[in-house]
Amino acid sequence: MYAGLSVWVASDAAVGTWGFLVPYFMIYGLGRGAWESTNKVVLAAYFKDDNDLKDAGFAAMYFMSGLAAAIAYVSFRHLSKGQLVAINSFVPAIAALCFHLSYDQYTHESLMKRLAAIEKEEQESADSAEEPLAARNAAVGEV
């Protein structure tokens, strides 16, 4: 969002100066580094149990990143300053919303898996507790 909003606030003359560009790209680089590392860690965590899905996820991430860069390279020169600001402000906001939705789904699925594992353990322990009782009842019935 910083990329869009800072360009929107600054005048056209100020955007092309070193005083604007150096801090802009320093902050942009920090944000990009945080996004890149977080995205990879989240993807690896979401698909930790399925290497095929994890590999496909990383491939899709790199493909979409390259596709977005190619579209931006071709189209940004034809867009106005307001359109660029809108794209660079709203896309990160939508990405943040989508991350939170995916995290909610991930935590829900993880919770359901843990509950299923607990129920399975309880069922197995109940079954194993019934076996000695059945053997004792059978032995008593034989006497």
Secondary structure, DSSP 8 states (H G I E B T S, - for coil): -HHHHHHHHS-HHHHTSHHHHHHHHHHHHHHHHHHHHHHHHHHHHHTTT-HHHHHHHHHHHHHHHHHHHHHHHHHGGGS-HHHHHHHHHHHHHHHHHHHHHHHHHHHHHHHHHHHHHHHHHHHHHHHHHHHHHHHHHHHHHH-
